[in-house]
Amino acid sequence: MSDKILYYEKLSSKRTGALFLALTLLCFLLFIWRVEASGLDFLAGVLLFFGGFFFFYVVNYRTLTIQLAAETLTLTFGIFTWQVLLENIAACELDEIPPLMRWGGAGIHFMFIRKRYRTSFNFLEYPRVVIAFKRKAGPVQDISFSTRQPDEVIKKIREATTAMPSTERPAHGI
């Protein structure tokens, strides 16, 4: 395996981080208020759970790392990593999806887009690139991810897949 890095980007979002921090603080403040008003009950437990949930988002979804090497594309979002073998890429293009799906949240999401099951590593304010797989990864058929430079990422992925032996070369266009 070659370790040559063809593209590398670290992406973060102050806006997304601020959103998750605000939700964390809101849930914890409501938890404290609820405990003082009614004691430790079910609703207080729910608020504590969501406060912890959003705190995990604050810590985990700070930075998305994109690394394209000669044989793999690796996406890392906190403790979660997804690796795609370039030989399994069928197509790569700018991700154009309905606004509700696009603005549906930051972090890692799983959704159906055009009857294809997709994993999305995203921040809200950046464009995304989508990659279609030749072979599913479990139920996942596509993966999309945010980037500051979608045209450059697409170009680099297409160059890397074109450089593969012709029996492994993908067709472009989703």
NURO-193618 format. One record per residue: residue number from 1; residue in three letters; x, y, z of N, C-alpha, C, O, CB in turn. Coordinates in nm, 3 decimals. Glycine has a CB too. Layout:
# residues N
NUM;ALA;X;Y;Z;X;Y;Z;X;Y;Z;X;Y;Z;X;Y;Z
...
This chain:
# residues 174
1;MET;0.082;-0.120;0.000;0.000;0.000;0.000;0.086;0.125;0.000;0.186;0.132;0.072;-0.093;0.000;0.120
2;SER;0.050;0.222;-0.078;0.124;0.346;-0.083;0.068;0.444;0.020;-0.053;0.453;0.039;0.118;0.407;-0.223
3;ASP;0.157;0.516;0.087;0.115;0.613;0.187;0.116;0.755;0.133;0.096;0.850;0.210;0.206;0.604;0.309
4;LYS;0.137;0.772;0.006;0.145;0.906;-0.053;0.010;0.978;-0.039;-0.094;0.928;-0.083;0.186;0.897;-0.202
5;ILE;0.013;1.096;0.024;-0.107;1.176;0.044;-0.130;1.265;-0.079;-0.044;1.345;-0.115;-0.096;1.262;0.174
6;LEU;-0.245;1.250;-0.142;-0.280;1.327;-0.261;-0.360;1.453;-0.226;-0.355;1.553;-0.297;-0.359;1.241;-0.357
7;TYR;-0.433;1.446;-0.115;-0.513;1.560;-0.071;-0.534;1.547;0.080;-0.556;1.438;0.131;-0.649;1.568;-0.147
8;TYR;-0.528;1.660;0.150;-0.550;1.660;0.294;-0.620;1.790;0.332;-0.580;1.898;0.287;-0.417;1.644;0.372
9;GLU;-0.724;1.779;0.414;-0.795;1.899;0.460;-0.851;1.872;0.599;-0.905;1.766;0.628;-0.909;1.938;0.361
10;LYS;-0.837;1.974;0.684;-0.902;1.973;0.815;-1.006;2.083;0.811;-0.977;2.197;0.776;-0.799;1.995;0.933
11;LEU;-1.127;2.047;0.847;-1.239;2.138;0.837;-1.305;2.150;0.973;-1.329;2.049;1.040;-1.341;2.090;0.730
12;SER;-1.335;2.272;1.014;-1.409;2.293;1.138;-1.511;2.403;1.116;-1.506;2.474;1.016;-1.314;2.327;1.257
13;SER;-1.602;2.417;1.211;-1.709;2.515;1.196;-1.738;2.578;1.331;-1.790;2.512;1.421;-1.836;2.451;1.137
14;LYS;-1.705;2.705;1.345;-1.738;2.777;1.469;-1.889;2.787;1.485;-1.941;2.779;1.597;-1.674;2.918;1.468
15;ARG;-1.959;2.804;1.375;-2.105;2.815;1.380;-2.170;2.686;1.431;-2.258;2.690;1.517;-2.160;2.850;1.242
16;THR;-2.126;2.573;1.378;-2.181;2.445;1.421;-2.141;2.418;1.567;-2.224;2.371;1.646;-2.132;2.331;1.329
17;GLY;-2.017;2.447;1.602;-1.972;2.429;1.740;-2.053;2.514;1.836;-2.090;2.468;1.945;-1.824;2.463;1.753
18;ALA;-2.082;2.639;1.798;-2.161;2.729;1.882;-2.304;2.677;1.898;-2.362;2.685;2.006;-2.163;2.870;1.822
19;LEU;-2.361;2.623;1.791;-2.495;2.566;1.797;-2.500;2.452;1.898;-2.587;2.448;1.985;-2.540;2.517;1.658
20;PHE;-2.405;2.357;1.887;-2.403;2.244;1.979;-2.376;2.287;2.122;-2.433;2.231;2.216;-2.299;2.142;1.935
21;LEU;-2.290;2.386;2.141;-2.262;2.436;2.276;-2.387;2.503;2.335;-2.417;2.483;2.453;-2.143;2.537;2.272
22;ALA;-2.458;2.580;2.254;-2.581;2.644;2.302;-2.685;2.539;2.341;-2.752;2.553;2.444;-2.638;2.737;2.193
23;LEU;-2.700;2.435;2.260;-2.795;2.328;2.294;-2.753;2.254;2.421;-2.838;2.216;2.501;-2.806;2.228;2.177
24;THR;-2.622;2.233;2.438;-2.571;2.169;2.560;-2.606;2.252;2.682;-2.662;2.201;2.779;-2.419;2.148;2.552
25;LEU;-2.573;2.380;2.676;-2.600;2.469;2.790;-2.749;2.479;2.818;-2.790;2.475;2.935;-2.542;2.608;2.763
26;LEU;-2.831;2.492;2.715;-2.975;2.498;2.733;-3.028;2.374;2.805;-3.104;2.385;2.901;-3.045;2.514;2.598
27;CYS;-2.987;2.257;2.759;-3.034;2.132;2.821;-2.988;2.120;2.965;-3.065;2.079;3.052;-2.985;2.012;2.741
28;PHE;-2.863;2.155;2.993;-2.813;2.147;3.130;-2.881;2.250;3.221;-2.911;2.220;3.336;-2.661;2.166;3.133
29;LEU;-2.905;2.371;3.171;-2.975;2.472;3.251;-3.119;2.430;3.279;-3.169;2.446;3.390;-2.972;2.608;3.180
30;LEU;-3.186;2.375;3.177;-3.321;2.324;3.198;-3.323;2.206;3.295;-3.417;2.192;3.373;-3.384;2.283;3.065
31;PHE;-3.222;2.123;3.290;-3.209;2.011;3.384;-3.199;2.063;3.527;-3.270;2.015;3.616;-3.085;1.924;3.349
32;ILE;-3.111;2.161;3.549;-3.094;2.217;3.683;-3.225;2.280;3.731;-3.266;2.259;3.845;-2.979;2.323;3.684
33;TRP;-3.289;2.358;3.644;-3.417;2.419;3.678;-3.521;2.313;3.714;-3.593;2.328;3.813;-3.468;2.505;3.562
34;ARG;-3.527;2.207;3.635;-3.626;2.100;3.658;-3.600;2.029;3.790;-3.693;2.001;3.865;-3.624;1.998;3.542
35;VAL;-3.475;2.000;3.820;-3.441;1.932;3.946;-3.479;2.020;4.065;-3.532;1.971;4.164;-3.289;1.897;3.950
36;GLU;-3.451;2.150;4.056;-3.486;2.241;4.166;-3.637;2.254;4.181;-3.687;2.267;4.293;-3.423;2.379;4.143
37;ALA;-3.710;2.252;4.070;-3.856;2.270;4.074;-3.931;2.143;4.113;-4.027;2.149;4.190;-3.906;2.318;3.940
38;SER;-3.888;2.027;4.062;-3.966;1.904;4.080;-3.885;1.784;4.127;-3.939;1.675;4.141;-4.034;1.868;3.953
39;GLY;-3.760;1.802;4.151;-3.677;1.689;4.189;-3.630;1.612;4.066;-3.658;1.651;3.953;-3.753;1.597;4.283
40;LEU;-3.560;1.503;4.091;-3.505;1.421;3.983;-3.614;1.328;3.932;-3.638;1.222;3.990;-3.381;1.340;4.032
41;ASP;-3.681;1.367;3.824;-3.788;1.286;3.766;-3.751;1.248;3.622;-3.639;1.269;3.577;-3.922;1.363;3.769
42;PHE;-3.849;1.192;3.551;-3.825;1.145;3.415;-3.781;1.260;3.323;-3.685;1.245;3.248;-3.951;1.079;3.359
43;LEU;-3.851;1.373;3.328;-3.817;1.486;3.242;-3.677;1.538;3.271;-3.603;1.573;3.179;-3.920;1.599;3.259
44;ALA;-3.639;1.542;3.399;-3.503;1.584;3.434;-3.401;1.487;3.373;-3.297;1.529;3.323;-3.485;1.591;3.589
45;GLY;-3.433;1.359;3.377;-3.345;1.258;3.317;-3.332;1.277;3.167;-3.222;1.261;3.111;-3.397;1.118;3.346
46;VAL;-3.442;1.309;3.100;-3.440;1.334;2.956;-3.352;1.455;2.924;-3.272;1.452;2.831;-3.583;1.355;2.901
47;LEU;-3.368;1.562;3.003;-3.287;1.683;2.981;-3.139;1.655;3.005;-3.054;1.705;2.932;-3.335;1.796;3.074
48;LEU;-3.109;1.576;3.108;-2.970;1.539;3.135;-2.913;1.457;3.019;-2.800;1.478;2.976;-2.959;1.459;3.267
49;PHE;-2.992;1.362;2.969;-2.949;1.281;2.855;-2.916;1.370;2.734;-2.810;1.355;2.674;-3.058;1.179;2.817
50;PHE;-3.006;1.461;2.700;-2.982;1.547;2.584;-2.866;1.644;2.607;-2.793;1.676;2.513;-3.108;1.625;2.550
51;GLY;-2.849;1.690;2.730;-2.732;1.773;2.761;-2.604;1.696;2.736;-2.510;1.749;2.677;-2.737;1.821;2.908
52;GLY;-2.599;1.571;2.780;-2.482;1.486;2.755;-2.463;1.455;2.608;-2.351;1.454;2.557;-2.493;1.356;2.833
53;PHE;-2.575;1.430;2.541;-2.573;1.403;2.397;-2.512;1.520;2.320;-2.423;1.500;2.237;-2.715;1.374;2.345
54;PHE;-2.558;1.642;2.347;-2.506;1.758;2.276;-2.363;1.792;2.319;-2.286;1.845;2.240;-2.596;1.878;2.300
55;PHE;-2.327;1.761;2.444;-2.189;1.781;2.487;-2.096;1.688;2.407;-1.987;1.729;2.366;-2.174;1.753;2.640
56;PHE;-2.140;1.564;2.384;-2.063;1.472;2.299;-2.044;1.532;2.160;-1.936;1.523;2.103;-2.133;1.334;2.289
57;TYR;-2.150;1.595;2.105;-2.139;1.660;1.975;-2.037;1.773;1.979;-1.958;1.789;1.885;-2.275;1.713;1.932
58;VAL;-2.038;1.853;2.086;-1.942;1.964;2.099;-1.800;1.911;2.092;-1.715;1.966;2.022;-1.963;2.041;2.232
59;VAL;-1.774;1.803;2.164;-1.639;1.748;2.172;-1.602;1.670;2.046;-1.492;1.686;1.993;-1.627;1.657;2.295
60;ASN;-1.691;1.586;1.998;-1.658;1.494;1.889;-1.660;1.559;1.751;-1.575;1.527;1.667;-1.753;1.378;1.890
61;TYR;-1.754;1.647;1.725;-1.770;1.700;1.590;-1.707;1.837;1.573;-1.765;1.926;1.511;-1.917;1.707;1.555
62;ARG;-1.588;1.852;1.627;-1.514;1.978;1.613;-1.441;1.987;1.480;-1.438;2.093;1.417;-1.415;1.994;1.727
63;THR;-1.383;1.875;1.436;-1.298;1.875;1.317;-1.327;1.754;1.230;-1.331;1.640;1.278;-1.151;1.879;1.357
64;LEU;-1.346;1.779;1.103;-1.357;1.674;1.002;-1.225;1.672;0.926;-1.182;1.774;0.874;-1.480;1.698;0.905
65;THR;-1.162;1.557;0.921;-1.036;1.542;0.847;-1.061;1.457;0.723;-1.118;1.348;0.731;-0.926;1.477;0.937
66;ILE;-1.018;1.510;0.609;-1.030;1.440;0.481;-0.889;1.410;0.434;-0.805;1.500;0.422;-1.109;1.527;0.374
67;GLN;-0.862;1.282;0.407;-0.729;1.244;0.360;-0.744;1.148;0.243;-0.799;1.038;0.256;-0.646;1.179;0.475
68;LEU;-0.694;1.191;0.128;-0.695;1.108;0.009;-0.553;1.057;-0.016;-0.460;1.136;-0.033;-0.748;1.186;-0.115
69;ALA;-0.538;0.927;-0.017;-0.410;0.864;-0.047;-0.424;0.787;-0.179;-0.531;0.788;-0.240;-0.364;0.767;0.071
70;ALA;-0.319;0.723;-0.221;-0.318;0.656;-0.350;-0.422;0.544;-0.362;-0.466;0.512;-0.472;-0.181;0.599;-0.375
71;GLU;-0.460;0.484;-0.249;-0.554;0.372;-0.254;-0.680;0.392;-0.173;-0.775;0.316;-0.188;-0.487;0.249;-0.208
72;THR;-0.683;0.494;-0.085;-0.798;0.513;0.003;-0.834;0.659;0.024;-0.750;0.748;0.012;-0.770;0.449;0.136
73;LEU;-0.959;0.680;0.056;-1.010;0.808;0.104;-1.052;0.783;0.248;-1.131;0.692;0.275;-1.130;0.864;0.015
74;THR;-0.999;0.862;0.340;-1.031;0.845;0.482;-1.096;0.972;0.535;-1.043;1.082;0.519;-0.903;0.810;0.563
75;LEU;-1.211;0.955;0.597;-1.283;1.064;0.661;-1.283;1.037;0.811;-1.322;0.929;0.855;-1.428;1.079;0.605
76;THR;-1.240;1.135;0.889;-1.237;1.119;1.034;-1.311;1.235;1.099;-1.279;1.352;1.075;-1.092;1.111;1.087
77;PHE;-1.410;1.201;1.180;-1.490;1.299;1.253;-1.485;1.257;1.399;-1.564;1.172;1.442;-1.639;1.308;1.197
78;GLY;-1.394;1.316;1.475;-1.379;1.277;1.616;-1.336;1.133;1.628;-1.233;1.094;1.573;-1.509;1.300;1.692
79;ILE;-1.413;1.053;1.699;-1.378;0.912;1.720;-1.422;0.822;1.606;-1.393;0.702;1.606;-1.440;0.863;1.849
80;PHE;-1.492;0.878;1.508;-1.545;0.798;1.397;-1.461;0.816;1.272;-1.428;0.928;1.233;-1.691;0.837;1.369
81;THR;-1.426;0.704;1.209;-1.347;0.706;1.085;-1.416;0.617;0.982;-1.463;0.507;1.014;-1.200;0.658;1.111
82;TRP;-1.421;0.665;0.859;-1.475;0.587;0.747;-1.368;0.586;0.640;-1.316;0.690;0.601;-1.611;0.647;0.693
83;GLN;-1.336;0.467;0.592;-1.234;0.454;0.488;-1.296;0.390;0.364;-1.364;0.288;0.372;-1.113;0.370;0.539
84;VAL;-1.270;0.452;0.250;-1.322;0.404;0.122;-1.203;0.365;0.035;-1.113;0.446;0.014;-1.411;0.513;0.051
85;LEU;-1.202;0.243;-0.014;-1.100;0.203;-0.110;-1.133;0.270;-0.243;-1.248;0.267;-0.287;-1.092;0.046;-0.125
86;LEU;-1.034;0.330;-0.307;-1.060;0.399;-0.434;-1.114;0.303;-0.540;-1.189;0.345;-0.628;-0.932;0.465;-0.485
87;GLU;-1.076;0.177;-0.531;-1.127;0.080;-0.629;-1.278;0.057;-0.614;-1.340;0.000;-0.704;-1.053;-0.054;-0.613
88;ASN;-1.337;0.101;-0.501;-1.481;0.085;-0.480;-1.560;0.211;-0.516;-1.680;0.216;-0.491;-1.507;0.047;-0.335
89;ILE;-1.496;0.311;-0.572;-1.564;0.434;-0.610;-1.618;0.422;-0.752;-1.543;0.403;-0.848;-1.469;0.556;-0.598
90;ALA;-1.751;0.434;-0.764;-1.815;0.428;-0.895;-1.826;0.566;-0.956;-1.817;0.582;-1.078;-1.954;0.364;-0.884
91;ALA;-1.846;0.669;-0.871;-1.863;0.806;-0.920;-1.837;0.904;-0.807;-1.846;0.869;-0.689;-2.004;0.827;-0.979
92;CYS;-1.805;1.028;-0.845;-1.777;1.133;-0.748;-1.822;1.266;-0.809;-1.784;1.299;-0.922;-1.624;1.137;-0.710
93;GLU;-1.904;1.341;-0.735;-1.951;1.469;-0.787;-1.997;1.559;-0.674;-2.001;1.518;-0.558;-2.066;1.447;-0.887
94;LEU;-2.032;1.683;-0.709;-2.086;1.778;-0.613;-2.220;1.725;-0.564;-2.301;1.676;-0.644;-2.101;1.920;-0.676
95;ASP;-2.244;1.734;-0.435;-2.366;1.680;-0.376;-2.478;1.782;-0.385;-2.474;1.887;-0.321;-2.342;1.641;-0.229
96;GLU;-2.577;1.751;-0.465;-2.696;1.836;-0.480;-2.815;1.759;-0.424;-2.863;1.664;-0.485;-2.720;1.875;-0.631
97;ILE;-2.861;1.802;-0.305;-2.975;1.736;-0.242;-3.078;1.840;-0.200;-3.047;1.959;-0.194;-2.929;1.652;-0.120
98;PRO;-3.201;1.796;-0.171;-3.305;1.890;-0.128;-3.262;1.967;-0.003;-3.193;1.913;0.084;-3.438;1.814;-0.101
99;PRO;-3.302;2.095;0.007;-3.261;2.179;0.120;-3.291;2.119;0.257;-3.209;2.130;0.348;-3.328;2.313;0.109
100;LEU;-3.406;2.057;0.274;-3.440;1.998;0.404;-3.338;1.892;0.443;-3.299;1.883;0.560;-3.581;1.937;0.400
101;MET;-3.294;1.812;0.349;-3.194;1.709;0.377;-3.057;1.774;0.399;-2.980;1.728;0.483;-3.187;1.606;0.261
102;ARG;-3.029;1.878;0.325;-2.900;1.946;0.337;-2.885;2.014;0.471;-2.779;2.006;0.534;-2.883;2.047;0.225
103;TRP;-2.990;2.081;0.516;-2.983;2.157;0.641;-3.037;2.076;0.759;-3.067;2.133;0.864;-3.061;2.287;0.628
104;GLY;-3.050;1.946;0.743;-3.108;1.860;0.846;-3.019;1.833;0.966;-3.061;1.764;1.058;-3.144;1.731;0.786
105;GLY;-2.900;1.885;0.967;-2.815;1.868;1.085;-2.670;1.852;1.048;-2.635;1.820;0.934;-2.860;1.750;1.165
106;ALA;-2.586;1.875;1.147;-2.441;1.860;1.130;-2.396;1.736;1.207;-2.466;1.688;1.296;-2.364;1.988;1.178
107;GLY;-2.279;1.687;1.171;-2.228;1.565;1.234;-2.231;1.452;1.133;-2.206;1.473;1.015;-2.311;1.528;1.360
108;ILE;-2.262;1.334;1.180;-2.274;1.216;1.092;-2.421;1.178;1.087;-2.485;1.159;1.190;-2.185;1.095;1.143
109;HIS;-2.472;1.167;0.965;-2.613;1.133;0.947;-2.627;1.020;0.846;-2.541;1.000;0.760;-2.693;1.255;0.901
110;PHE;-2.735;0.946;0.859;-2.769;0.839;0.768;-2.906;0.871;0.711;-2.999;0.903;0.786;-2.768;0.698;0.839
111;MET;-2.920;0.864;0.578;-3.046;0.903;0.514;-3.059;0.839;0.377;-2.961;0.791;0.320;-3.055;1.055;0.502
112;PHE;-3.180;0.840;0.326;-3.206;0.797;0.188;-3.213;0.920;0.099;-3.288;1.014;0.128;-3.337;0.713;0.179
113;ILE;-3.136;0.920;-0.008;-3.140;1.024;-0.110;-3.156;0.953;-0.244;-3.072;0.871;-0.282;-3.011;1.116;-0.106
114;ARG;-3.264;0.984;-0.315;-3.293;0.921;-0.445;-3.288;0.768;-0.436;-3.231;0.701;-0.522;-3.193;0.971;-0.551
115;LYS;-3.349;0.715;-0.330;-3.362;0.572;-0.306;-3.229;0.502;-0.281;-3.218;0.381;-0.297;-3.432;0.506;-0.422
116;ARG;-3.126;0.579;-0.243;-2.995;0.522;-0.212;-2.961;0.560;-0.068;-2.976;0.676;-0.028;-2.884;0.573;-0.312
117;TYR;-2.915;0.462;0.009;-2.883;0.486;0.150;-2.745;0.549;0.159;-2.648;0.500;0.100;-2.889;0.354;0.232
118;ARG;-2.737;0.659;0.234;-2.617;0.741;0.236;-2.573;0.772;0.379;-2.655;0.788;0.470;-2.641;0.870;0.160
119;THR;-2.443;0.779;0.397;-2.383;0.833;0.518;-2.330;0.970;0.483;-2.272;0.990;0.376;-2.269;0.739;0.574
120;SER;-2.351;1.066;0.574;-2.306;1.202;0.547;-2.224;1.255;0.665;-2.272;1.256;0.778;-2.427;1.295;0.519
121;PHE;-2.102;1.297;0.637;-2.014;1.361;0.735;-2.018;1.509;0.701;-1.955;1.552;0.604;-1.865;1.301;0.731
122;ASN;-2.091;1.589;0.780;-2.106;1.726;0.732;-2.114;1.833;0.840;-2.152;1.809;0.954;-2.225;1.734;0.650
123;PHE;-2.078;1.952;0.797;-2.105;2.078;0.864;-2.209;2.149;0.779;-2.219;2.122;0.659;-1.973;2.166;0.884
124;LEU;-2.285;2.238;0.838;-2.396;2.300;0.766;-2.354;2.398;0.658;-2.418;2.403;0.552;-2.484;2.370;0.862
125;GLU;-2.249;2.476;0.681;-2.222;2.588;0.591;-2.127;2.559;0.475;-2.097;2.650;0.397;-2.167;2.699;0.669
126;TYR;-2.080;2.437;0.461;-1.987;2.406;0.353;-2.053;2.320;0.246;-2.146;2.244;0.276;-1.862;2.335;0.408
127;PRO;-2.007;2.331;0.122;-2.057;2.241;0.017;-2.011;2.098;0.045;-1.919;2.075;0.123;-2.009;2.286;-0.123
128;ARG;-2.077;2.005;-0.021;-2.044;1.864;0.000;-2.015;1.793;-0.132;-2.064;1.832;-0.238;-2.158;1.792;0.072
129;VAL;-1.935;1.690;-0.120;-1.903;1.599;-0.230;-1.970;1.466;-0.197;-1.970;1.423;-0.082;-1.747;1.583;-0.252
130;VAL;-2.025;1.400;-0.298;-2.084;1.268;-0.278;-2.009;1.165;-0.361;-1.972;1.191;-0.476;-2.236;1.268;-0.314
131;ILE;-1.988;1.050;-0.302;-1.921;0.938;-0.369;-2.017;0.820;-0.372;-2.071;0.780;-0.269;-1.787;0.900;-0.297
132;ALA;-2.038;0.765;-0.490;-2.119;0.644;-0.506;-2.027;0.523;-0.503;-1.920;0.525;-0.564;-2.203;0.647;-0.639
133;PHE;-2.068;0.419;-0.433;-1.988;0.297;-0.423;-2.026;0.198;-0.533;-2.142;0.191;-0.574;-2.004;0.233;-0.285
134;LYS;-1.928;0.122;-0.578;-1.956;0.010;-0.668;-2.024;-0.102;-0.589;-2.123;-0.160;-0.633;-1.825;-0.042;-0.736
135;ARG;-1.969;-0.130;-0.472;-2.023;-0.232;-0.381;-2.062;-0.164;-0.251;-1.987;-0.083;-0.198;-1.919;-0.347;-0.356
136;LYS;-2.179;-0.198;-0.199;-2.226;-0.140;-0.074;-2.128;-0.167;0.039;-2.056;-0.268;0.039;-2.364;-0.195;-0.039
137;ALA;-2.126;-0.076;0.135;-2.052;-0.095;0.261;-2.161;-0.118;0.365;-2.212;-0.022;0.424;-1.956;0.030;0.297
138;GLY;-2.195;-0.244;0.389;-2.314;-0.273;0.468;-2.433;-0.227;0.386;-2.443;-0.262;0.268;-2.310;-0.204;0.610
139;PRO;-2.524;-0.148;0.444;-2.636;-0.097;0.365;-2.604;0.033;0.290;-2.684;0.078;0.209;-2.754;-0.074;0.456
140;VAL;-2.487;0.092;0.316;-2.452;0.223;0.262;-2.407;0.212;0.116;-2.320;0.132;0.082;-2.341;0.288;0.347
141;GLN;-2.471;0.295;0.030;-2.440;0.297;-0.112;-2.360;0.420;-0.153;-2.288;0.418;-0.253;-2.568;0.291;-0.192
142;ASP;-2.374;0.528;-0.075;-2.306;0.655;-0.104;-2.253;0.713;0.027;-2.304;0.684;0.135;-2.402;0.756;-0.177
143;ILE;-2.151;0.797;0.014;-2.105;0.874;0.129;-2.082;1.017;0.081;-2.027;1.040;-0.027;-1.974;0.813;0.191
144;SER;-2.126;1.113;0.162;-2.101;1.253;0.128;-2.027;1.318;0.244;-2.036;1.273;0.358;-2.234;1.329;0.096
145;PHE;-1.955;1.425;0.213;-1.880;1.494;0.316;-1.858;1.640;0.277;-1.849;1.674;0.159;-1.745;1.424;0.341
146;SER;-1.851;1.724;0.379;-1.827;1.867;0.359;-1.681;1.891;0.325;-1.592;1.817;0.367;-1.867;1.947;0.483
147;THR;-1.659;1.997;0.249;-1.524;2.040;0.215;-1.527;2.187;0.175;-1.628;2.236;0.125;-1.464;1.952;0.101
148;ARG;-1.417;2.256;0.197;-1.406;2.394;0.150;-1.378;2.399;0.000;-1.407;2.499;-0.066;-1.294;2.468;0.226
149;GLN;-1.322;2.290;-0.055;-1.276;2.288;-0.193;-1.337;2.170;-0.270;-1.265;2.078;-0.309;-1.123;2.281;-0.198
150;PRO;-1.468;2.171;-0.293;-1.529;2.054;-0.358;-1.473;2.025;-0.497;-1.454;1.909;-0.533;-1.677;2.074;-0.369
151;ASP;-1.445;2.128;-0.576;-1.392;2.105;-0.712;-1.254;2.037;-0.706;-1.226;1.948;-0.785;-1.381;2.238;-0.789
152;GLU;-1.171;2.081;-0.613;-1.038;2.022;-0.598;-1.047;1.877;-0.550;-0.974;1.791;-0.599;-0.954;2.106;-0.499
153;VAL;-1.136;1.851;-0.455;-1.153;1.714;-0.404;-1.200;1.622;-0.516;-1.145;1.513;-0.535;-1.254;1.711;-0.286
154;ILE;-1.301;1.666;-0.591;-1.352;1.585;-0.702;-1.242;1.559;-0.804;-1.225;1.446;-0.850;-1.473;1.655;-0.770
155;LYS;-1.168;1.663;-0.839;-1.058;1.649;-0.936;-0.955;1.547;-0.886;-0.914;1.459;-0.962;-0.990;1.786;-0.960
156;LYS;-0.914;1.558;-0.760;-0.813;1.467;-0.705;-0.863;1.323;-0.700;-0.788;1.229;-0.730;-0.771;1.513;-0.565
157;ILE;-0.990;1.305;-0.661;-1.044;1.168;-0.655;-1.053;1.110;-0.795;-1.018;0.994;-0.816;-1.184;1.168;-0.588
158;ARG;-1.098;1.188;-0.890;-1.107;1.138;-1.028;-0.969;1.107;-1.085;-0.952;1.007;-1.154;-1.179;1.241;-1.118
159;GLU;-0.872;1.192;-1.056;-0.734;1.164;-1.102;-0.682;1.035;-1.039;-0.621;0.953;-1.107;-0.640;1.282;-1.066
160;ALA;-0.707;1.017;-0.911;-0.658;0.897;-0.841;-0.726;0.772;-0.892;-0.662;0.668;-0.907;-0.680;0.910;-0.690
161;THR;-0.856;0.779;-0.920;-0.925;0.660;-0.970;-0.891;0.634;-1.116;-0.892;0.519;-1.159;-1.077;0.676;-0.954
162;THR;-0.860;0.739;-1.194;-0.821;0.722;-1.333;-0.681;0.659;-1.342;-0.651;0.589;-1.438;-0.823;0.857;-1.407
163;ALA;-0.598;0.685;-1.242;-0.462;0.630;-1.241;-0.460;0.482;-1.206;-0.356;0.416;-1.216;-0.376;0.707;-1.143
164;MET;-0.575;0.428;-1.163;-0.583;0.286;-1.128;-0.578;0.201;-1.254;-0.608;0.250;-1.363;-0.711;0.257;-1.047
165;PRO;-0.541;0.073;-1.241;-0.546;-0.016;-1.358;-0.686;-0.015;-1.419;-0.784;-0.002;-1.346;-0.505;-0.161;-1.319
166;SER;-0.698;-0.029;-1.550;-0.825;-0.013;-1.620;-0.933;-0.109;-1.572;-1.051;-0.076;-1.582;-0.804;-0.032;-1.768
167;THR;-0.899;-0.226;-1.520;-1.000;-0.320;-1.472;-1.067;-0.270;-1.344;-1.176;-0.315;-1.310;-0.938;-0.458;-1.447
168;GLU;-1.002;-0.177;-1.274;-1.056;-0.125;-1.149;-1.112;0.015;-1.166;-1.173;0.067;-1.073;-0.950;-0.125;-1.041
169;ARG;-1.094;0.077;-1.280;-1.129;0.217;-1.301;-1.281;0.237;-1.296;-1.356;0.163;-1.360;-1.074;0.265;-1.436
170;PRO;-1.328;0.337;-1.218;-1.470;0.364;-1.208;-1.524;0.446;-1.324;-1.448;0.512;-1.395;-1.500;0.434;-1.080
171;ALA;-1.653;0.441;-1.343;-1.722;0.530;-1.436;-1.763;0.654;-1.358;-1.803;0.642;-1.242;-1.848;0.460;-1.503
172;HIS;-1.754;0.772;-1.417;-1.790;0.894;-1.346;-1.934;0.933;-1.376;-1.983;0.909;-1.486;-1.694;1.008;-1.384
173;GLY;-1.999;0.993;-1.278;-2.138;1.037;-1.291;-2.233;0.950;-1.211;-2.241;0.829;-1.231;-2.179;1.037;-1.437
174;ILE;-2.305;1.013;-1.119;-2.398;0.939;-1.032;-2.537;0.944;-1.092;-2.630;0.888;-1.035;-2.398;0.995;-0.888
